[in-house]
Amino acid sequence: MPTLSESQISTLKKQLEEKPLILAFLSERSFNKCLQPERGQLAELLASYNYLKLPNKTKNLAETTKKMIFEKSYETDRSYLSLTPAEKKSINSITVLEQPFSEIETFEKIMGM
């Protein structure tokens, strides 16, 4: 859980009331920054499974993993990209959101749930 100041919570709450998917975008971005080398290695491994003689169960697991990790909806991206440059700057200045965090728990904290 990121430790957010009252002003950061206020900034985020105002944005999340209109566009809650922004927090999902920030969460995904934080995980991607943290896990880039591992994600790249996983992508290479999953791509190689198509060329190996493996049991169908293994190939099915690899295909399911690929869908879970690398296929996504772009609604979160659209939500973030619809922000004004000032709004993006304000949200991006909250550096604690650069580390992986639980988006649901963080959302509940910000929204006072």
C-alpha positions as CSV (number, residue, x, y, z in Angstrom):
1,M,0.0,0.0,0.0
2,P,1.5,3.4,-1.0
3,T,1.6,6.0,1.7
4,L,-0.3,9.0,0.3
5,S,-0.5,12.5,1.7
6,E,-3.8,14.2,2.1
7,S,-3.1,16.4,-0.9
8,Q,-2.2,13.4,-3.0
9,I,-5.4,11.6,-2.0
10,S,-7.4,14.7,-2.8
11,T,-5.8,15.0,-6.3
12,L,-6.3,11.3,-7.0
13,K,-9.9,11.3,-5.6
14,K,-10.9,14.1,-7.9
15,Q,-9.6,12.2,-11.0
16,L,-10.8,8.8,-9.9
17,E,-14.4,10.0,-9.4
18,E,-14.5,10.7,-13.1
19,K,-12.1,8.1,-14.5
20,P,-11.5,5.2,-12.0
21,L,-9.5,3.3,-14.7
22,I,-6.6,5.7,-14.3
23,L,-5.6,3.8,-11.1
24,A,-5.6,0.6,-13.1
25,F,-3.3,2.2,-15.7
26,L,-0.9,3.5,-13.0
27,S,-0.9,0.1,-11.3
28,E,-0.1,-1.8,-14.5
29,R,2.6,0.8,-15.4
30,S,4.2,0.4,-12.0
31,F,4.3,-3.4,-12.4
32,N,5.7,-3.1,-15.9
33,K,8.5,-0.8,-14.9
34,C,9.4,-3.2,-12.0
35,L,9.2,-6.4,-14.1
36,Q,10.4,-5.5,-17.5
37,P,13.3,-7.9,-17.7
38,E,11.2,-10.8,-16.4
39,R,8.3,-9.9,-18.7
40,G,10.7,-10.0,-21.7
41,Q,12.1,-13.3,-20.7
42,L,8.6,-14.8,-20.2
43,A,7.5,-13.4,-23.7
44,E,10.5,-15.1,-25.3
45,L,9.8,-18.4,-23.5
46,L,6.2,-18.4,-24.4
47,A,7.0,-17.6,-28.1
48,S,9.4,-20.5,-28.2
49,Y,6.8,-23.0,-27.1
50,N,5.2,-23.0,-30.5
51,Y,8.4,-24.5,-32.0
52,L,9.0,-27.2,-29.3
53,K,7.6,-30.7,-29.1
54,L,5.7,-30.4,-25.8
55,P,2.5,-32.0,-24.5
56,N,-0.7,-30.2,-25.4
57,K,-1.3,-29.5,-21.7
58,T,1.9,-27.5,-21.5
59,K,1.1,-25.7,-24.7
60,N,-2.4,-24.8,-23.4
61,L,-0.9,-23.5,-20.2
62,A,1.6,-21.4,-22.1
63,E,-1.3,-20.0,-24.3
64,T,-3.4,-19.2,-21.3
65,T,-0.4,-17.5,-19.5
66,K,0.2,-15.4,-22.7
67,K,-3.4,-14.2,-22.8
68,M,-3.4,-13.4,-19.1
69,I,-0.1,-11.5,-19.1
70,F,0.2,-9.9,-22.5
71,E,-3.3,-9.4,-23.9
72,K,-5.2,-6.5,-22.4
73,S,-8.0,-4.1,-22.8
74,Y,-7.0,-0.6,-23.7
75,E,-9.7,1.1,-21.7
76,T,-7.2,2.0,-19.0
77,D,-4.8,3.5,-21.5
78,R,-7.6,5.6,-23.0
79,S,-8.7,6.8,-19.6
80,Y,-5.1,7.9,-18.8
81,L,-4.5,9.5,-22.2
82,S,-7.7,11.5,-21.9
83,L,-6.2,13.5,-19.1
84,T,-4.9,17.0,-19.7
85,P,-1.1,17.5,-19.6
86,A,-1.5,19.3,-16.2
87,E,-3.6,16.4,-14.8
88,K,-1.0,13.9,-16.0
89,K,1.8,15.9,-14.5
90,S,0.0,16.1,-11.2
91,I,-0.7,12.4,-11.0
92,N,2.8,11.4,-12.3
93,S,4.3,13.5,-9.5
94,I,3.0,11.0,-7.0
95,T,6.2,8.9,-6.9
96,V,4.9,6.3,-4.5
97,L,2.6,5.1,-7.3
98,E,5.7,4.1,-9.3
99,Q,6.2,1.0,-7.1
100,P,3.8,-1.9,-7.5
101,F,0.7,-1.5,-5.4
102,S,-2.7,-3.1,-4.8
103,E,-5.0,-1.0,-6.9
104,I,-8.3,-2.1,-5.2
105,E,-7.0,-1.4,-1.7
106,T,-5.5,1.9,-2.8
107,F,-8.7,2.9,-4.6
108,E,-10.8,2.1,-1.5
109,K,-8.4,4.2,0.7
110,I,-8.5,7.1,-1.7
111,M,-12.3,7.0,-2.0
112,G,-12.7,6.7,1.7
113,M,-14.4,3.3,1.6
